[in-house]
Amino acid sequence: MKYLCLICAEKVMEQMTEADAEQHYEDYTEFTEAIQVAARIPGAWIGCVEVRPVAEDERTLRAIGAAA
């Protein structure tokens, strides 16, 4: 998975190219947004909600209404 570990992010990102660091930051931002959305799901406070990455192929994007 492409999730950024915040504890070691500063050291890791210092050693990355700028493009790679930007991609990791974008992935982190998307993951954070997904967690915020999941927290608003009814029952999330008394149960659990799993946050997973979504496939980005054309068929899946059309199915979830996110196709360009």
LINPEWO-V934813 format. One record per helix or strand of 2 or more residues. SS is the DSSP state (~ for helix, > for strand). FROM is the first residue (numbers start at 1). TO is the last residue. If there is no record, write none. Layout:
# LINPEWO-V934813
SS:FROM:TO / SS:FROM:TO
This chain:
# LINPEWO-V934813
~:9:14 / ~:18:39 / ~:58:63
